[in-house]
Amino acid sequence: MPNIAIRAFLVLMEKSIGSGKNIGSLPEVLAKAMLDNLHHDIDLSGEIAGEVDL
């Protein structure tokens, strides 16, 4: 059942991106944070420590 919700969400995102109506530039602070973390090694199978806000 969760796959249906995920698929519907992805279809909605695809349509939104395709229309170009809700697309803008990244906030400068977010773009800088992404660039600052560009070359950090990431262990995708590692455990997450601490609290996570989604």
C-alpha positions in Angstrom: 0.0 0.0 0.0 2.8 2.6 0.8 4.1 2.1 -2.8 0.9 3.5 -4.2 1.3 6.7 -2.1 4.9 7.1 -3.1 4.2 6.5 -6.7 1.3 9.1 -6.6 3.6 11.6 -4.9 6.4 11.1 -7.5 3.9 11.5 -10.4 2.7 14.8 -8.8 6.3 16.0 -8.4 7.0 15.1 -12.0 4.0 17.0 -13.3 4.9 20.0 -11.1 8.5 20.1 -12.3 7.4 19.6 -15.9 5.1 22.5 -15.7 7.8 24.8 -14.5 5.4 26.8 -12.4 6.8 26.0 -8.9 10.5 26.0 -9.8 12.9 28.5 -8.4 16.5 28.8 -7.3 17.7 27.2 -4.1 18.0 29.5 -1.1 21.6 30.6 -0.9 22.2 29.1 2.6 21.0 25.7 1.3 23.2 25.9 -1.8 26.2 26.8 0.3 25.5 23.9 2.7 25.3 21.4 -0.2 28.5 22.7 -1.7 30.3 22.5 1.7 29.3 18.9 2.0 30.0 17.9 -1.6 33.2 15.9 -0.9 32.2 14.2 2.4 32.2 10.4 2.4 28.8 9.0 3.2 28.1 5.5 4.4 24.5 4.8 3.2 24.4 1.6 5.2 25.6 3.2 8.4 23.4 3.7 11.5 21.9 7.1 12.2 22.9 8.6 15.5 20.7 11.2 17.3 17.4 12.7 16.4 16.2 13.1 12.8 13.6 15.7 11.7 11.8 14.9 8.5 
